[in-house]
Amino acid sequence: MVSVDSDKCIGCGACASVCPAGFEMKDDGKSHVKDPKAPCVGEAISACPVGAISQ
């Protein structure tokens, strides 16, 4: 299960930039999982500068 720790997320948007199919930025300024099965999820996890995404 892919999840974003909203306490760690700084809202930089790196995950949504590298994997727009898997993540989206919402009105709260945080990243949210859109499609946990998107093929680019692993890349987004690596791109997160604060390690807020887990699988």
mmCIF file as Biopython writes it, N, C-alpha, C and O atoms, coordinates in Angstrom:
data_model
#
loop_
_atom_site.group_PDB
_atom_site.id
_atom_site.type_symbol
_atom_site.label_atom_id
_atom_site.label_alt_id
_atom_site.label_comp_id
_atom_site.label_asym_id
_atom_site.label_entity_id
_atom_site.label_seq_id
_atom_site.pdbx_PDB_ins_code
_atom_site.Cartn_x
_atom_site.Cartn_y
_atom_site.Cartn_z
_atom_site.occupancy
_atom_site.B_iso_or_equiv
_atom_site.auth_seq_id
_atom_site.auth_asym_id
_atom_site.pdbx_PDB_model_num
ATOM 1   N N  . MET A ? 1  ? 0.835  -1.185 0.000   1.0 0.0 1  A 1 
ATOM 2   C CA . MET A ? 1  ? 0.000  0.000  0.000   1.0 0.0 1  A 1 
ATOM 3   C C  . MET A ? 1  ? 0.884  1.254  0.000   1.0 0.0 1  A 1 
ATOM 4   O O  . MET A ? 1  ? 1.765  1.395  0.848   1.0 0.0 1  A 1 
ATOM 5   N N  . VAL A ? 2  ? 0.654  2.127  -0.916  1.0 0.0 2  A 1 
ATOM 6   C CA . VAL A ? 2  ? 1.413  3.370  -1.029  1.0 0.0 2  A 1 
ATOM 7   C C  . VAL A ? 2  ? 0.693  4.437  -0.220  1.0 0.0 2  A 1 
ATOM 8   O O  . VAL A ? 2  ? -0.524 4.592  -0.318  1.0 0.0 2  A 1 
ATOM 9   N N  . SER A ? 3  ? 1.466  5.176  0.586   1.0 0.0 3  A 1 
ATOM 10  C CA . SER A ? 3  ? 0.851  6.250  1.365   1.0 0.0 3  A 1 
ATOM 11  C C  . SER A ? 3  ? 1.821  7.414  1.514   1.0 0.0 3  A 1 
ATOM 12  O O  . SER A ? 3  ? 3.038  7.259  1.414   1.0 0.0 3  A 1 
ATOM 13  N N  . VAL A ? 4  ? 1.242  8.581  1.755   1.0 0.0 4  A 1 
ATOM 14  C CA . VAL A ? 4  ? 2.013  9.789  1.991   1.0 0.0 4  A 1 
ATOM 15  C C  . VAL A ? 4  ? 1.788  10.197 3.442   1.0 0.0 4  A 1 
ATOM 16  O O  . VAL A ? 4  ? 0.649  10.375 3.873   1.0 0.0 4  A 1 
ATOM 17  N N  . ASP A ? 5  ? 2.867  10.344 4.186   1.0 0.0 5  A 1 
ATOM 18  C CA . ASP A ? 5  ? 2.788  10.806 5.571   1.0 0.0 5  A 1 
ATOM 19  C C  . ASP A ? 5  ? 2.617  12.324 5.534   1.0 0.0 5  A 1 
ATOM 20  O O  . ASP A ? 5  ? 3.569  13.054 5.254   1.0 0.0 5  A 1 
ATOM 21  N N  . SER A ? 6  ? 1.410  12.792 5.814   1.0 0.0 6  A 1 
ATOM 22  C CA . SER A ? 6  ? 1.126  14.225 5.696   1.0 0.0 6  A 1 
ATOM 23  C C  . SER A ? 6  ? 1.900  15.067 6.712   1.0 0.0 6  A 1 
ATOM 24  O O  . SER A ? 6  ? 2.087  16.266 6.509   1.0 0.0 6  A 1 
ATOM 25  N N  . ASP A ? 7  ? 2.344  14.449 7.794   1.0 0.0 7  A 1 
ATOM 26  C CA . ASP A ? 7  ? 3.159  15.185 8.764   1.0 0.0 7  A 1 
ATOM 27  C C  . ASP A ? 7  ? 4.567  15.446 8.226   1.0 0.0 7  A 1 
ATOM 28  O O  . ASP A ? 7  ? 5.180  16.465 8.545   1.0 0.0 7  A 1 
ATOM 29  N N  . LYS A ? 8  ? 5.069  14.527 7.414   1.0 0.0 8  A 1 
ATOM 30  C CA . LYS A ? 8  ? 6.411  14.686 6.824   1.0 0.0 8  A 1 
ATOM 31  C C  . LYS A ? 8  ? 6.391  15.480 5.520   1.0 0.0 8  A 1 
ATOM 32  O O  . LYS A ? 8  ? 7.360  16.167 5.196   1.0 0.0 8  A 1 
ATOM 33  N N  . CYS A ? 9  ? 5.295  15.389 4.773   1.0 0.0 9  A 1 
ATOM 34  C CA . CYS A ? 9  ? 5.202  16.018 3.449   1.0 0.0 9  A 1 
ATOM 35  C C  . CYS A ? 9  ? 5.370  17.532 3.564   1.0 0.0 9  A 1 
ATOM 36  O O  . CYS A ? 9  ? 4.704  18.189 4.363   1.0 0.0 9  A 1 
ATOM 37  N N  . ILE A ? 10 ? 6.279  18.069 2.743   1.0 0.0 10 A 1 
ATOM 38  C CA . ILE A ? 10 ? 6.514  19.519 2.744   1.0 0.0 10 A 1 
ATOM 39  C C  . ILE A ? 10 ? 5.848  20.195 1.551   1.0 0.0 10 A 1 
ATOM 40  O O  . ILE A ? 10 ? 5.968  21.407 1.375   1.0 0.0 10 A 1 
ATOM 41  N N  . GLY A ? 11 ? 5.151  19.418 0.736   1.0 0.0 11 A 1 
ATOM 42  C CA . GLY A ? 11 ? 4.406  19.979 -0.385  1.0 0.0 11 A 1 
ATOM 43  C C  . GLY A ? 11 ? 5.258  20.488 -1.525  1.0 0.0 11 A 1 
ATOM 44  O O  . GLY A ? 11 ? 4.856  21.410 -2.235  1.0 0.0 11 A 1 
ATOM 45  N N  . CYS A ? 12 ? 6.436  19.901 -1.713  1.0 0.0 12 A 1 
ATOM 46  C CA . CYS A ? 12 ? 7.331  20.376 -2.772  1.0 0.0 12 A 1 
ATOM 47  C C  . CYS A ? 12 ? 6.856  19.994 -4.165  1.0 0.0 12 A 1 
ATOM 48  O O  . CYS A ? 12 ? 7.216  20.651 -5.142  1.0 0.0 12 A 1 
ATOM 49  N N  . GLY A ? 13 ? 6.048  18.937 -4.270  1.0 0.0 13 A 1 
ATOM 50  C CA . GLY A ? 13 ? 5.494  18.524 -5.555  1.0 0.0 13 A 1 
ATOM 51  C C  . GLY A ? 13 ? 6.395  17.649 -6.401  1.0 0.0 13 A 1 
ATOM 52  O O  . GLY A ? 13 ? 6.071  17.371 -7.556  1.0 0.0 13 A 1 
ATOM 53  N N  . ALA A ? 14 ? 7.516  17.210 -5.855  1.0 0.0 14 A 1 
ATOM 54  C CA . ALA A ? 14 ? 8.433  16.369 -6.630  1.0 0.0 14 A 1 
ATOM 55  C C  . ALA A ? 14 ? 7.750  15.079 -7.082  1.0 0.0 14 A 1 
ATOM 56  O O  . ALA A ? 14 ? 7.927  14.650 -8.222  1.0 0.0 14 A 1 
ATOM 57  N N  . CYS A ? 15 ? 6.989  14.474 -6.213  1.0 0.0 15 A 1 
ATOM 58  C CA . CYS A ? 15 ? 6.324  13.213 -6.567  1.0 0.0 15 A 1 
ATOM 59  C C  . CYS A ? 15 ? 5.330  13.409 -7.706  1.0 0.0 15 A 1 
ATOM 60  O O  . CYS A ? 15 ? 5.281  12.609 -8.640  1.0 0.0 15 A 1 
ATOM 61  N N  . ALA A ? 16 ? 4.543  14.468 -7.623  1.0 0.0 16 A 1 
ATOM 62  C CA . ALA A ? 16 ? 3.557  14.741 -8.674  1.0 0.0 16 A 1 
ATOM 63  C C  . ALA A ? 16 ? 4.240  15.132 -9.977  1.0 0.0 16 A 1 
ATOM 64  O O  . ALA A ? 16 ? 3.690  14.901 -11.054 1.0 0.0 16 A 1 
ATOM 65  N N  . SER A ? 17 ? 5.421  15.713 -9.899  1.0 0.0 17 A 1 
ATOM 66  C CA . SER A ? 17 ? 6.158  16.080 -11.107 1.0 0.0 17 A 1 
ATOM 67  C C  . SER A ? 17 ? 6.691  14.857 -11.839 1.0 0.0 17 A 1 
ATOM 68  O O  . SER A ? 17 ? 6.583  14.763 -13.062 1.0 0.0 17 A 1 
ATOM 69  N N  . VAL A ? 18 ? 7.271  13.913 -11.084 1.0 0.0 18 A 1 
ATOM 70  C CA . VAL A ? 18 ? 7.834  12.728 -11.728 1.0 0.0 18 A 1 
ATOM 71  C C  . VAL A ? 18 ? 6.794  11.636 -11.962 1.0 0.0 18 A 1 
ATOM 72  O O  . VAL A ? 18 ? 7.004  10.740 -12.780 1.0 0.0 18 A 1 
ATOM 73  N N  . CYS A ? 19 ? 5.679  11.710 -11.248 1.0 0.0 19 A 1 
ATOM 74  C CA . CYS A ? 19 ? 4.648  10.673 -11.390 1.0 0.0 19 A 1 
ATOM 75  C C  . CYS A ? 19 ? 3.247  11.279 -11.272 1.0 0.0 19 A 1 
ATOM 76  O O  . CYS A ? 19 ? 2.542  11.032 -10.294 1.0 0.0 19 A 1 
ATOM 77  N N  . PRO A ? 20 ? 2.849  12.068 -12.264 1.0 0.0 20 A 1 
ATOM 78  C CA . PRO A ? 20 ? 1.513  12.684 -12.198 1.0 0.0 20 A 1 
ATOM 79  C C  . PRO A ? 20 ? 0.368  11.675 -12.244 1.0 0.0 20 A 1 
ATOM 80  O O  . PRO A ? 20 ? -0.747 11.984 -11.823 1.0 0.0 20 A 1 
ATOM 81  N N  . ALA A ? 21 ? 0.633  10.488 -12.745 1.0 0.0 21 A 1 
ATOM 82  C CA . ALA A ? 21 ? -0.406 9.450  -12.751 1.0 0.0 21 A 1 
ATOM 83  C C  . ALA A ? 21 ? -0.635 8.889  -11.353 1.0 0.0 21 A 1 
ATOM 84  O O  . ALA A ? 21 ? -1.718 8.388  -11.052 1.0 0.0 21 A 1 
ATOM 85  N N  . GLY A ? 22 ? 0.381  8.974  -10.500 1.0 0.0 22 A 1 
ATOM 86  C CA . GLY A ? 22 ? 0.298  8.369  -9.169  1.0 0.0 22 A 1 
ATOM 87  C C  . GLY A ? 22 ? 0.027  9.332  -8.034  1.0 0.0 22 A 1 
ATOM 88  O O  . GLY A ? 22 ? -0.505 8.934  -6.998  1.0 0.0 22 A 1 
ATOM 89  N N  . PHE A ? 23 ? 0.388  10.609 -8.215  1.0 0.0 23 A 1 
ATOM 90  C CA . PHE A ? 23 ? 0.266  11.569 -7.115  1.0 0.0 23 A 1 
ATOM 91  C C  . PHE A ? 23 ? -0.316 12.884 -7.601  1.0 0.0 23 A 1 
ATOM 92  O O  . PHE A ? 23 ? -0.150 13.266 -8.760  1.0 0.0 23 A 1 
ATOM 93  N N  . GLU A ? 24 ? -0.999 13.567 -6.697  1.0 0.0 24 A 1 
ATOM 94  C CA . GLU A ? 24 ? -1.526 14.889 -6.998  1.0 0.0 24 A 1 
ATOM 95  C C  . GLU A ? 24 ? -1.405 15.768 -5.757  1.0 0.0 24 A 1 
ATOM 96  O O  . GLU A ? 24 ? -1.461 15.291 -4.624  1.0 0.0 24 A 1 
ATOM 97  N N  . MET A ? 25 ? -1.239 17.052 -6.005  1.0 0.0 25 A 1 
ATOM 98  C CA . MET A ? 25 ? -1.205 18.024 -4.926  1.0 0.0 25 A 1 
ATOM 99  C C  . MET A ? 25 ? -2.631 18.517 -4.713  1.0 0.0 25 A 1 
ATOM 100 O O  . MET A ? 25 ? -3.336 18.845 -5.667  1.0 0.0 25 A 1 
ATOM 101 N N  . LYS A ? 26 ? -3.038 18.563 -3.469  1.0 0.0 26 A 1 
ATOM 102 C CA . LYS A ? 26 ? -4.411 19.003 -3.163  1.0 0.0 26 A 1 
ATOM 103 C C  . LYS A ? 26 ? -4.394 20.364 -2.488  1.0 0.0 26 A 1 
ATOM 104 O O  . LYS A ? 26 ? -3.333 20.937 -2.238  1.0 0.0 26 A 1 
ATOM 105 N N  . ASP A ? 27 ? -5.580 20.869 -2.199  1.0 0.0 27 A 1 
ATOM 106 C CA . ASP A ? 27 ? -5.735 22.206 -1.627  1.0 0.0 27 A 1 
ATOM 107 C C  . ASP A ? 27 ? -5.043 22.387 -0.282  1.0 0.0 27 A 1 
ATOM 108 O O  . ASP A ? 27 ? -4.751 23.512 0.123   1.0 0.0 27 A 1 
ATOM 109 N N  . ASP A ? 28 ? -4.780 21.280 0.412   1.0 0.0 28 A 1 
ATOM 110 C CA . ASP A ? 28 ? -4.087 21.390 1.699   1.0 0.0 28 A 1 
ATOM 111 C C  . ASP A ? 28 ? -2.587 21.597 1.527   1.0 0.0 28 A 1 
ATOM 112 O O  . ASP A ? 28 ? -1.856 21.721 2.509   1.0 0.0 28 A 1 
ATOM 113 N N  . GLY A ? 29 ? -2.124 21.635 0.258   1.0 0.0 29 A 1 
ATOM 114 C CA . GLY A ? 29 ? -0.708 21.846 -0.015  1.0 0.0 29 A 1 
ATOM 115 C C  . GLY A ? 29 ? 0.135  20.594 0.131   1.0 0.0 29 A 1 
ATOM 116 O O  . GLY A ? 29 ? 1.363  20.663 0.106   1.0 0.0 29 A 1 
ATOM 117 N N  . LYS A ? 30 ? -0.510 19.463 0.282   1.0 0.0 30 A 1 
ATOM 118 C CA . LYS A ? 30 ? 0.184  18.192 0.480   1.0 0.0 30 A 1 
ATOM 119 C C  . LYS A ? 30 ? -0.077 17.260 -0.695  1.0 0.0 30 A 1 
ATOM 120 O O  . LYS A ? 30 ? -1.044 17.421 -1.440  1.0 0.0 30 A 1 
ATOM 121 N N  . SER A ? 31 ? 0.806  16.287 -0.839  1.0 0.0 31 A 1 
ATOM 122 C CA . SER A ? 31 ? 0.661  15.273 -1.869  1.0 0.0 31 A 1 
ATOM 123 C C  . SER A ? 31 ? -0.320 14.206 -1.413  1.0 0.0 31 A 1 
ATOM 124 O O  . SER A ? 31 ? -0.399 13.875 -0.230  1.0 0.0 31 A 1 
ATOM 125 N N  . HIS A ? 32 ? -1.069 13.672 -2.379  1.0 0.0 32 A 1 
ATOM 126 C CA . HIS A ? 32 ? -2.008 12.594 -2.106  1.0 0.0 32 A 1 
ATOM 127 C C  . HIS A ? 32 ? -1.863 11.539 -3.194  1.0 0.0 32 A 1 
ATOM 128 O O  . HIS A ? 32 ? -1.625 11.859 -4.358  1.0 0.0 32 A 1 
ATOM 129 N N  . VAL A ? 33 ? -2.008 10.281 -2.802  1.0 0.0 33 A 1 
ATOM 130 C CA . VAL A ? 33 ? -1.909 9.177  -3.752  1.0 0.0 33 A 1 
ATOM 131 C C  . VAL A ? 33 ? -3.139 9.184  -4.645  1.0 0.0 33 A 1 
ATOM 132 O O  . VAL A ? 33 ? -4.274 9.207  -4.170  1.0 0.0 33 A 1 
ATOM 133 N N  . LYS A ? 34 ? -2.888 9.165  -5.941  1.0 0.0 34 A 1 
ATOM 134 C CA . LYS A ? 34 ? -3.960 9.137  -6.932  1.0 0.0 34 A 1 
ATOM 135 C C  . LYS A ? 34 ? -4.127 7.706  -7.468  1.0 0.0 34 A 1 
ATOM 136 O O  . LYS A ? 34 ? -5.244 7.194  -7.545  1.0 0.0 34 A 1 
ATOM 137 N N  . ASP A ? 35 ? -3.012 7.070  -7.834  1.0 0.0 35 A 1 
ATOM 138 C CA . ASP A ? 35 ? -3.040 5.699  -8.342  1.0 0.0 35 A 1 
ATOM 139 C C  . ASP A ? 35 ? -1.817 4.956  -7.810  1.0 0.0 35 A 1 
ATOM 140 O O  . ASP A ? 35 ? -0.716 5.106  -8.340  1.0 0.0 35 A 1 
ATOM 141 N N  . PRO A ? 36 ? -2.011 4.161  -6.769  1.0 0.0 36 A 1 
ATOM 142 C CA . PRO A ? 36 ? -0.868 3.460  -6.160  1.0 0.0 36 A 1 
ATOM 143 C C  . PRO A ? 36 ? -0.210 2.431  -7.074  1.0 0.0 36 A 1 
ATOM 144 O O  . PRO A ? 36 ? 0.894  1.965  -6.790  1.0 0.0 36 A 1 
ATOM 145 N N  . LYS A ? 37 ? -0.880 2.074  -8.167  1.0 0.0 37 A 1 
ATOM 146 C CA . LYS A ? 37 ? -0.328 1.083  -9.091  1.0 0.0 37 A 1 
ATOM 147 C C  . LYS A ? 37 ? 0.333  1.711  -10.312 1.0 0.0 37 A 1 
ATOM 148 O O  . LYS A ? 37 ? 0.741  0.998  -11.229 1.0 0.0 37 A 1 
ATOM 149 N N  . ALA A ? 38 ? 0.442  3.031  -10.335 1.0 0.0 38 A 1 
ATOM 150 C CA . ALA A ? 38 ? 1.099  3.703  -11.459 1.0 0.0 38 A 1 
ATOM 151 C C  . ALA A ? 38 ? 2.547  3.221  -11.532 1.0 0.0 38 A 1 
ATOM 152 O O  . ALA A ? 38 ? 3.203  3.075  -10.501 1.0 0.0 38 A 1 
ATOM 153 N N  . PRO A ? 39 ? 3.046  2.976  -12.734 1.0 0.0 39 A 1 
ATOM 154 C CA . PRO A ? 39 ? 4.402  2.424  -12.875 1.0 0.0 39 A 1 
ATOM 155 C C  . PRO A ? 39 ? 5.523  3.344  -12.386 1.0 0.0 39 A 1 
ATOM 156 O O  . PRO A ? 39 ? 6.644  2.882  -12.171 1.0 0.0 39 A 1 
ATOM 157 N N  . CYS A ? 40 ? 5.244  4.608  -12.210 1.0 0.0 40 A 1 
ATOM 158 C CA . CYS A ? 40 ? 6.274  5.561  -11.803 1.0 0.0 40 A 1 
ATOM 159 C C  . CYS A ? 40 ? 6.310  5.807  -10.298 1.0 0.0 40 A 1 
ATOM 160 O O  . CYS A ? 40 ? 7.052  6.678  -9.843  1.0 0.0 40 A 1 
ATOM 161 N N  . VAL A ? 41 ? 5.533  5.069  -9.515  1.0 0.0 41 A 1 
ATOM 162 C CA . VAL A ? 41 ? 5.463  5.290  -8.069  1.0 0.0 41 A 1 
ATOM 163 C C  . VAL A ? 41 ? 6.841  5.138  -7.409  1.0 0.0 41 A 1 
ATOM 164 O O  . VAL A ? 41 ? 7.199  5.928  -6.536  1.0 0.0 41 A 1 
ATOM 165 N N  . GLY A ? 42 ? 7.596  4.148  -7.814  1.0 0.0 42 A 1 
ATOM 166 C CA . GLY A ? 42 ? 8.931  3.939  -7.249  1.0 0.0 42 A 1 
ATOM 167 C C  . GLY A ? 42 ? 9.844  5.131  -7.467  1.0 0.0 42 A 1 
ATOM 168 O O  . GLY A ? 42 ? 10.614 5.506  -6.583  1.0 0.0 42 A 1 
ATOM 169 N N  . GLU A ? 43 ? 9.752  5.721  -8.643  1.0 0.0 43 A 1 
ATOM 170 C CA . GLU A ? 43 ? 10.552 6.905  -8.961  1.0 0.0 43 A 1 
ATOM 171 C C  . GLU A ? 43 ? 10.138 8.076  -8.068  1.0 0.0 43 A 1 
ATOM 172 O O  . GLU A ? 43 ? 10.981 8.847  -7.611  1.0 0.0 43 A 1 
ATOM 173 N N  . ALA A ? 44 ? 8.840  8.200  -7.828  1.0 0.0 44 A 1 
ATOM 174 C CA . ALA A ? 44 ? 8.341  9.273  -6.974  1.0 0.0 44 A 1 
ATOM 175 C C  . ALA A ? 44 ? 8.802  9.098  -5.535  1.0 0.0 44 A 1 
ATOM 176 O O  . ALA A ? 44 ? 9.132  10.074 -4.862  1.0 0.0 44 A 1 
ATOM 177 N N  . ILE A ? 45 ? 8.823  7.869  -5.067  1.0 0.0 45 A 1 
ATOM 178 C CA . ILE A ? 45 ? 9.303  7.590  -3.709  1.0 0.0 45 A 1 
ATOM 179 C C  . ILE A ? 45 ? 10.754 8.036  -3.583  1.0 0.0 45 A 1 
ATOM 180 O O  . ILE A ? 45 ? 11.137 8.651  -2.588  1.0 0.0 45 A 1 
ATOM 181 N N  . SER A ? 46 ? 11.552 7.727  -4.586  1.0 0.0 46 A 1 
ATOM 182 C CA . SER A ? 46 ? 12.964 8.127  -4.584  1.0 0.0 46 A 1 
ATOM 183 C C  . SER A ? 46 ? 13.142 9.638  -4.680  1.0 0.0 46 A 1 
ATOM 184 O O  . SER A ? 46 ? 14.109 10.188 -4.153  1.0 0.0 46 A 1 
ATOM 185 N N  . ALA A ? 47 ? 12.210 10.308 -5.352  1.0 0.0 47 A 1 
ATOM 186 C CA . ALA A ? 47 ? 12.318 11.751 -5.569  1.0 0.0 47 A 1 
ATOM 187 C C  . ALA A ? 47 ? 11.920 12.570 -4.346  1.0 0.0 47 A 1 
ATOM 188 O O  . ALA A ? 47 ? 12.277 13.745 -4.255  1.0 0.0 47 A 1 
ATOM 189 N N  . CYS A ? 48 ? 11.198 11.985 -3.415  1.0 0.0 48 A 1 
ATOM 190 C CA . CYS A ? 48 ? 10.731 12.728 -2.247  1.0 0.0 48 A 1 
ATOM 191 C C  . CYS A ? 48 ? 11.914 13.102 -1.353  1.0 0.0 48 A 1 
ATOM 192 O O  . CYS A ? 48 ? 12.596 12.219 -0.833  1.0 0.0 48 A 1 
ATOM 193 N N  . PRO A ? 49 ? 12.165 14.408 -1.169  1.0 0.0 49 A 1 
ATOM 194 C CA . PRO A ? 49 ? 13.339 14.829 -0.405  1.0 0.0 49 A 1 
ATOM 195 C C  . PRO A ? 49 ? 13.239 14.573 1.103   1.0 0.0 49 A 1 
ATOM 196 O O  . PRO A ? 49 ? 14.252 14.608 1.802   1.0 0.0 49 A 1 
ATOM 197 N N  . VAL A ? 50 ? 12.040 14.319 1.602   1.0 0.0 50 A 1 
ATOM 198 C CA . VAL A ? 50 ? 11.888 14.099 3.040   1.0 0.0 50 A 1 
ATOM 199 C C  . VAL A ? 50 ? 11.422 12.684 3.386   1.0 0.0 50 A 1 
ATOM 200 O O  . VAL A ? 50 ? 11.152 12.390 4.550   1.0 0.0 50 A 1 
ATOM 201 N N  . GLY A ? 51 ? 11.329 11.823 2.402   1.0 0.0 51 A 1 
ATOM 202 C CA . GLY A ? 51 ? 10.952 10.426 2.647   1.0 0.0 51 A 1 
ATOM 203 C C  . GLY A ? 51 ? 9.537  10.274 3.173   1.0 0.0 51 A 1 
ATOM 204 O O  . GLY A ? 51 ? 9.278  9.425  4.026   1.0 0.0 51 A 1 
ATOM 205 N N  . ALA A ? 52 ? 8.618  11.090 2.671   1.0 0.0 52 A 1 
ATOM 206 C CA . ALA A ? 52 ? 7.243  11.061 3.158   1.0 0.0 52 A 1 
ATOM 207 C C  . ALA A ? 52 ? 6.380  9.975  2.514   1.0 0.0 52 A 1 
ATOM 208 O O  . ALA A ? 52 ? 5.274  9.703  2.980   1.0 0.0 52 A 1 
ATOM 209 N N  . ILE A ? 53 ? 6.882  9.356  1.448   1.0 0.0 53 A 1 
ATOM 210 C CA . ILE A ? 53 ? 6.088  8.339  0.743   1.0 0.0 53 A 1 
ATOM 211 C C  . ILE A ? 53 ? 6.623  6.970  1.097   1.0 0.0 53 A 1 
ATOM 212 O O  . ILE A ? 53 ? 7.826  6.719  1.026   1.0 0.0 53 A 1 
ATOM 213 N N  . SER A ? 54 ? 5.717  6.085  1.480   1.0 0.0 54 A 1 
ATOM 214 C CA . SER A ? 54 ? 6.121  4.713  1.774   1.0 0.0 54 A 1 
ATOM 215 C C  . SER A ? 54 ? 5.288  3.745  0.956   1.0 0.0 54 A 1 
ATOM 216 O O  . SER A ? 54 ? 4.206  4.075  0.471   1.0 0.0 54 A 1 
ATOM 217 N N  . GLN A ? 55 ? 5.824  2.538  0.817   1.0 0.0 55 A 1 
ATOM 218 C CA . GLN A ? 55 ? 5.147  1.530  0.023   1.0 0.0 55 A 1 
ATOM 219 C C  . GLN A ? 55 ? 5.034  0.248  0.826   1.0 0.0 55 A 1 
ATOM 220 O O  . GLN A ? 55 ? 4.489  -0.742 0.336   1.0 0.0 55 A 1 
#
